[in-house]
Amino acid sequence: MHIGCPKEIKPQEFRVGMTPNAAQEAVNHGHAVTIETGAGIGAGFSDADYIAAGAAIADTAAEIFTAADMIVKVKEPQAVERKMLREGQVLFTYLHLAADMDQTRDLMESGATCIAYETVTDDRGGLPLLAPMSEVAGRLAPQVGAWTLQKANGGRGVLMGGVPGVSPARVAVIGGGVVGTQAAKVAAGMGADVTVLDRSLPRLRYLDDVFGGQFKTSYASAGNTIELAREADMIIGAVLIPGAAAPKLISRAQLSELNPGAALVDVAIDQGGCFETSRATTHQDPVYEVDGIMHYCVANMPGAVARTSTIALGNATMPFMIALADKGWRQACEDDAHLLNGLNVHAGKLTYAAVGTALEIDVLSPSAALKS
Ligand SMILES: NC(=O)c1ccc[n+]([C@@H]2O[C@H](COP(=O)([O-])OP(=O)(O)OC[C@H]3O[C@@H](n4cnc5c(N)ncnc54)[C@H](O)[C@@H]3O)[C@@H](O)[C@H]2O)c1
C-alpha cells in the first residue's frame, strides 16, 4: 500500500500523523511511505529523519493526496484537503464529525473511507487513540497551573511543593479519569497536597487502592466540591460525561468564595468546560482573569508539547495503521471490531450512529459497509 502523510495545516497544529518510527515500521512491512516536506518539523523530525526511515519526501500535499492509497493525519481534514480526497482512498485521523456538518458532507461526497481515531475502542471500554492525548493534557495541567500560580502571571504566588516549614499548594482535581489521574500524579510528584474528586465510587476505589499514598480521594458531591475548591490554590477540571457537554461545577457566584489568585485549569474546555466562567483560549494567550481568579482554558493542550504528543499518538495509532495497510481496510475492520468502530464514513454513506443522530443523517451500519 502507498501511505501518505501531509503536513498539518490547521492553525497552531504542530503534530504530524506519522513519526519516522511509524514510517520505518510501514516500510518494513513492504509499504511505500511518502511524507510532505517539513511535515515533521513542528514535532522535531526533519525530512532527513524520514528519508533514513525509508520514506520518500513530496513537495506538496497535492502529490500525496493524488498518489496515496491511505492518508494518515492528526487533525480533521480542512476544506482544501477534503477536496483532494477521492473514492477508494482511506483516511485515518481524528475527525470529530458530530459537531461538523460541513466536514461530514464533504467526506461523504469524496467517496473516501474515513476511519476516526476518536471512535476506535478497546477491550476495556476505553478509547485507545484518545487516551494518549488525555494523558498528555493531564500531565501538562499541573505544569501550566504551577506557572499560572506565579505572582507575575497573575496567580496567588504559591509554590507547588512549598519548602521546609511552608505548606505545599493545595490542588483539587475534579474528575478522576485519564486526565485527572495523570494530573494528580504529576501534582503530587511536584509535592502538592492533592485531592481527586469523582462521582464514580468504583473509580475512587481504584484510585485509592493504587495511589492511596500519593493523593486523597473525595466523592464529588456539590458540597464536597465547593468545600475543597475554597481551600485550593489550584483546581483542575477533568470531568467527562461521554457525548454530553461538561457539567458546570463552579458557578460565577462561587468564584468569590475561592482564594484570590487561585488557578483554574479547565482541561474539559473542549467539551464546553466545567466552570461557568470558562471560555476556550489558545497557547498564544492561554490565561485570563475573572473576579480575581486565573483561568487557563486551552482547548488543544497537547499542541504545547507537540513532540511528546506526536510520539504518544504514533505509538497508539501504529498497530492500527499497519493492520489497515497490510490487510486493506475491509479485512482489517472485519478482523478487529474495535477498528470497525472507528469507521465513520464509507463510499458516500455515514456509518457512525451517534454522528447520524447528532446531524440527522441516515446511517449505513458498519457491518453493511463492510459488505458494500
Ligand atoms: N483541553 C485539552 O487539550 C484536552 C485534551 C485531552 C482531553 N481533554 C478533555 O478532558 C476531559 C476528561 O477526559 P478523560 O479522558 O480524563 O475522560 P475520562 O472519561 O477518562 O474521565 C472522566 C471522569 O470524570 C468523571 N465525572 C463525570 N462527571 C463528573 C462530575 N460531575 N464530578 C466529578 N467527576 C465526574 C467520570 O466518572 C470519569 O472518571 C474530557 O472533556 C476530554 O475531552 C481535553
The ligand as an ORCA input file, in Angstrom:
! r2SCAN-3c Opt
* xyz 0 1
  N      -8.035     20.570     26.652
  C      -7.403     19.582     26.052
  O      -6.450     19.772     25.323
  C      -7.857     18.162     26.302
  C      -7.042     17.081     25.944
  C      -7.475     15.792     26.251
  C      -8.710     15.593     26.877
  N      -9.486     16.685     27.188
  C     -10.783     16.562     27.875
  O     -10.587     16.245     29.247
  C     -11.806     15.705     29.756
  C     -11.518     14.455     30.569
  O     -11.078     13.424     29.681
  P     -10.687     11.958     30.218
  O     -10.015     11.273     29.073
  O      -9.997     12.057     31.521
  O     -12.134     11.327     30.451
  P     -12.461     10.030     31.351
  O     -13.752      9.508     30.848
  O     -11.277      9.140     31.423
  O     -12.676     10.636     32.825
  C     -13.733     11.487     33.166
  C     -14.054     11.300     34.630
  O     -14.992     12.321     35.026
  C     -15.840     11.741     35.992
  N     -17.015     12.594     36.147
  C     -18.086     12.727     35.337
  N     -18.936     13.638     35.823
  C     -18.398     14.108     36.981
  C     -18.787     15.075     37.938
  N     -19.938     15.758     37.827
  N     -17.982     15.303     39.003
  C     -16.825     14.623     39.129
  N     -16.395     13.679     38.248
  C     -17.179     13.439     37.184
  C     -16.109     10.352     35.466
  O     -16.587      9.489     36.487
  C     -14.715      9.944     34.954
  O     -13.961      9.267     35.943
  C     -12.683     15.471     28.523
  O     -13.589     16.537     28.403
  C     -11.708     15.482     27.383
  O     -12.313     15.817     26.155
  C      -9.077     17.943     26.904
*
